[in-house]
């Protein structure tokens, strides 16, 4: 397992309790969630590790970013040289780390990552210093517009890009889909490969304050306040696109429409499972699997 930096502070029991109090699922009246007039105890999640040393935090998060690429590679999300995940640098928040252009996701190590400033200059990183210009244009705009975003992920996954051709949001018809209840958007434009700064800003505006945007005729893009959260959001949205396509095909064959969830139930489930603590915690198993499969080399 990856060594824990000396400056990391694991969450104590009081912090675990505080995580629940901080979660947006709390009602103003107290510690319970309201659903159809009943008060229900919300789920409680731990918090991500806290750091006192920003340089040690950087090294820890770079390791998490390398694991994120291993997850994408294992899931088959790589398509040629397309796709990118970025991490806001904790030492220099106006810089971000990104994968080198052309390096396969499944082989990326921590030392391969590139540090890029917001003018698109590569100022640190591995031997391959080639930057994907589309990655810079999209992610620089998002990181600038969203100070809360630590990680942003985009690639041309099969079901996401297929569903993107429909130019619509996913249906809120399953428990998992509630993670994106009123928290995803559609960017209804496609102007080719994103090589212009204006197009990056347009995507950032379409994303707004949400956790995901479906780029019409292109693919999916998700963000998070943690690396694990952004990756969990992407994997979940990709799987939901697959579910949606299957449901639409089944309805076309039998007639009818998918059954949507009640608005109050969808909102209740969103507050329980779609908050930042919940998505971070939900992403942890995939990272543990990736770490065990990759071994120590991923942190080199």
Secondary structure, 3 states (H helix, E strand, C coil): CCCCCCCEECCCHHHHHHHHHHCCCCCCCCCEEEECCEEEECCCCCCCCEECCHHHHHHHHHHHHHHHHHHHHHCCCCECCECEEEEECCCCCCEEEECCCCCCHHHCCHHHCEEEECCCCEEEECCCCCCCHHHHHHHHHHHHHCCCCCEEEEECCHHHHHHHCCCCCCCCCCCHHHHHCCCEEEECCCCCCCCCHHHHHHHHHHHCCCCEEEECCCEEEEEECCHHHHHHHHHHHHHHHHHHHHHHHHHHHHCCCCCCCCHHHHHHHHHHHCCHHHHHHHHHHHHHHHHHHHCHHHHC
